C-alpha cells in the first residue's frame, strides 16, 4: 500500500530527515511517541519534535534546537 493511499503525505525540509516523506498519520505518531517517552530536542529519538507543523501545504520545516510540539498532538 502506497503512503498516498493512506492519506496526505508530508515532506520534511531540513534537519536529519531532509527530503523524507511520511504518511501524515505516521509522522504524527512519531511525534506522539517522542512525547510519550518524554524525549527532548537533541535526544536521538526526539528528532520529530523539531519539525514545525505547516499552516498550509504539507512541508514540515526543521527548527534547530526548538521543540515545536510542547502540547500533545491530536
NULUM-805692 format. One line per field, with one value per atom (N, C-alpha, C): chain; residue in one letter; x, y, z. Coordinates in pm, 1 decimal. Layout:
ch	A|... $
aa	A|... $
xx	X|... $
yy	Y|... $
zz	Z|... $
END
This chain:
ch	A|A|A|A|A|A|A|A|A|A|A|A|A|A|A|A|A|A|A|A|A|A|A|A|A|A|A|A|A|A|A|A|A|A|A|A|A|A|A|A|A|A|A|A|A|A|A|A|A|A|A|A|A|A|A|A|A|A|A|A|A|A|A|A|A|A|A|A|A|A|A|A|A|A|A|A|A|A|A|A|A|A|A|A|A|A|A|A|A|A|A|A|A|A|A|A|A|A|A|A|A|A|A|A|A|A|A|A|A|A|A|A|A|A|A|A|A|A|A|A|A|A|A|A|A|A|A|A|A|A|A|A|A|A|A|A|A|A|A|A|A|A|A|A|A|A|A|A|A|A|A|A|A|A|A|A|A|A|A|A|A|A|A|A|A|A|A|A|A|A|A|A|A|A|A|A|A|A|A|A|A|A|A|A|A|A|A|A|A|A|A|A|A|A|A|A|A|A|A|A|A|A|A|A|A|A|A|A|A|A|A|A|A|A|A|A|A|A|A|A|A|A $
aa	X|X|X|X|X|X|X|X|X|X|X|X|X|X|X|X|X|X|X|X|X|X|X|X|X|X|X|X|X|X|X|X|X|X|X|X|X|X|X|X|X|X|X|X|X|X|X|X|X|X|X|X|X|X|X|X|X|X|X|X|X|X|X|X|X|X|X|X|X|X|X|X|X|X|X|X|X|X|X|X|X|X|X|X|X|X|X|X|X|X|X|X|X|X|X|X|X|X|X|X|X|X|X|X|X|X|X|X|X|X|X|X|X|X|X|X|X|X|X|X|X|X|X|X|X|X|X|X|X|X|X|X|X|X|X|X|X|X|X|X|X|X|X|X|X|X|X|X|X|X|X|X|X|X|X|X|X|X|X|X|X|X|X|X|X|X|X|X|X|X|X|X|X|X|X|X|X|X|X|X|X|X|X|X|X|X|X|X|X|X|X|X|X|X|X|X|X|X|X|X|X|X|X|X|X|X|X|X|X|X|X|X|X|X|X|X|X|X|X|X|X|X $
xx	84.0|0.0|89.0|65.1|142.2|96.0|190.4|157.4|42.9|40.1|-64.9|-203.0|-208.9|-336.1|-387.4|-300.6|-335.0|-361.8|-367.2|-393.9|-283.9|-284.4|-184.4|-42.4|49.4|190.9|265.2|340.6|419.6|560.9|620.1|761.3|834.5|950.0|1029.9|1136.6|1159.0|1256.4|1359.2|1485.8|1594.2|1608.6|1709.6|1730.0|1775.2|1769.3|1821.2|1741.2|1619.1|1534.0|1495.7|1586.4|1561.0|1517.5|1409.2|1351.5|1283.1|1272.0|1197.9|1050.1|973.4|828.6|763.1|658.3|584.0|435.6|362.4|217.7|191.1|101.0|78.5|51.5|-33.2|-65.7|55.9|141.5|263.5|357.3|371.4|460.9|404.6|274.2|213.3|234.2|230.1|255.1|401.2|494.5|635.6|646.6|574.5|576.0|511.2|396.7|328.0|417.2|486.1|573.9|687.0|746.2|853.1|799.0|677.4|616.1|587.8|534.9|504.2|629.3|740.4|866.7|943.9|882.1|944.4|1079.0|1086.2|1209.0|1222.3|1344.0|1372.8|1442.9|1442.0|1516.7|1663.2|1733.4|1873.2|1890.0|1786.7|1784.9|1763.6|1840.2|1823.0|1678.7|1603.8|1464.8|1369.4|1419.7|1335.2|1335.6|1401.8|1414.7|1281.7|1170.1|1046.5|995.1|1033.7|982.0|1027.4|1136.2|1190.3|1134.9|1040.6|976.6|847.5|838.0|722.1|607.4|490.3|371.5|335.2|307.6|276.4|138.4|127.8|-0.9|-77.2|-5.1|-64.1|37.8|-2.8|78.9|110.8|206.1|239.3|389.8|456.9|601.2|628.7|688.9|725.8|869.6|894.9|1025.8|1100.2|1227.6|1314.6|1348.4|1333.9|1369.3|1475.2|1600.2|1714.9|1700.8|1711.0|1711.4|1579.9|1472.9|1342.6|1240.6|1168.6|1059.4|934.2|888.9|772.4|641.2|648.6|528.6|525.4|508.4|504.8|376.7|269.2|140.2|117.3|36.5|6.6|-51.8|-14.2|-64.0|-197.7|-295.8|-427.5|-441.0 $
yy	-117.4|0.0|124.4|212.8|336.7|434.7|520.2|620.3|709.6|742.8|831.0|767.3|634.3|565.4|575.6|616.6|622.8|764.7|858.5|996.3|1088.6|1214.2|1311.8|1265.4|1303.9|1271.8|1400.8|1397.8|1513.1|1501.0|1614.7|1618.4|1697.6|1646.2|1713.0|1797.6|1917.0|2009.6|2045.5|2014.1|2043.7|1935.0|1950.6|1858.7|1720.6|1625.3|1490.7|1410.1|1450.1|1374.2|1456.6|1544.5|1631.7|1551.5|1595.6|1538.4|1404.0|1356.5|1233.3|1262.3|1159.8|1172.9|1071.3|1114.9|1029.9|1044.9|937.9|947.7|1036.5|1132.5|1228.9|1161.0|1061.2|994.5|922.3|866.3|801.0|902.2|1019.3|1120.1|1176.8|1198.8|1245.1|1142.2|1014.6|910.6|912.8|947.3|963.4|1073.5|1183.0|1294.1|1250.7|1183.9|1136.5|1041.0|952.4|856.4|929.3|1028.6|1105.4|1176.9|1227.7|1293.9|1194.0|1076.5|974.5|928.4|921.5|875.4|989.5|1108.4|1226.9|1259.3|1243.7|1277.5|1428.5|1471.7|1614.3|1639.8|1765.6|1806.2|1778.3|1720.4|1683.8|1536.2|1473.7|1330.7|1262.4|1159.9|1096.7|1055.1|1012.1|972.0|1090.8|1210.0|1327.7|1411.2|1363.6|1443.4|1491.0|1414.0|1465.2|1593.1|1617.7|1734.1|1866.6|1865.9|1990.3|2024.7|1946.3|1980.8|2056.0|2175.8|2261.7|2221.8|2207.6|2169.7|2281.6|2247.9|2352.3|2413.2|2540.5|2608.1|2573.8|2569.5|2528.6|2439.2|2374.4|2276.6|2160.6|2081.0|1963.1|1952.3|2066.8|2067.4|2105.5|2013.6|2037.4|2088.4|2201.4|2266.4|2243.5|2206.4|2182.2|2314.0|2315.5|2430.7|2384.4|2407.7|2361.4|2399.2|2298.4|2321.4|2366.8|2354.5|2402.8|2289.3|2280.6|2184.3|2253.1|2210.3|2271.4|2209.4|2112.4|2039.5|2026.8|2138.7|2139.0|2076.4|2086.0|2029.3|1897.7|1810.0|1682.7|1704.1|1616.5|1619.3|1545.7|1607.1|1543.0|1478.0 $
zz	0.0|0.0|0.0|-90.3|-100.0|7.0|52.0|154.7|108.1|-19.9|-73.1|-59.6|-54.7|-38.1|105.9|197.9|339.9|387.0|297.0|335.5|288.1|336.7|292.9|323.9|237.3|255.8|289.2|398.9|441.8|389.7|356.2|318.6|425.6|468.4|570.2|502.3|553.4|494.9|601.5|573.7|666.3|772.0|855.4|966.6|925.0|1020.3|994.7|893.2|867.6|774.5|652.7|612.3|497.4|375.0|315.1|192.7|213.4|336.4|360.9|348.6|317.4|308.3|400.2|466.0|558.2|531.5|551.4|559.5|681.6|669.6|777.6|911.5|913.7|1040.5|1099.2|1015.4|1064.6|1129.4|1066.5|1122.3|1252.5|1257.0|1382.2|1493.1|1458.3|1558.2|1605.5|1517.8|1559.4|1664.9|1644.0|1739.5|1870.3|1861.2|1982.5|2062.2|1992.5|2060.6|2132.7|2068.4|2133.1|2256.7|2249.3|2364.5|2476.6|2441.7|2543.2|2615.9|2543.1|2601.8|2667.6|2671.6|2732.7|2669.5|2538.8|2466.4|2457.4|2440.5|2428.4|2296.3|2256.6|2137.7|2166.5|2073.9|2093.9|2127.4|2178.4|2205.2|2069.5|2036.8|1905.1|1874.5|1973.5|1949.3|1952.1|1980.5|1987.5|1861.0|1756.3|1633.5|1575.1|1582.4|1520.7|1586.9|1711.4|1783.7|1724.1|1648.8|1593.0|1455.1|1407.3|1279.9|1308.7|1253.7|1276.2|1184.6|1244.4|1167.5|1070.6|946.5|847.3|867.5|833.2|836.6|708.6|599.5|472.4|402.5|299.4|227.3|320.0|284.4|364.2|388.3|397.5|419.5|564.5|639.4|778.4|778.8|843.1|838.5|970.4|960.0|1074.3|1144.7|1274.8|1357.8|1457.8|1424.4|1503.8|1651.6|1738.4|1882.0|1942.1|1869.0|1917.0|1922.8|2034.2|2044.3|1990.6|1876.8|1811.5|1859.0|1948.8|1992.3|2144.0|2211.6|2357.8|2411.1|2334.9|2374.8|2302.2|2360.7|2294.0|2154.4|2063.0|1925.5|1921.8|1859.0|1845.7|1711.3 $
END
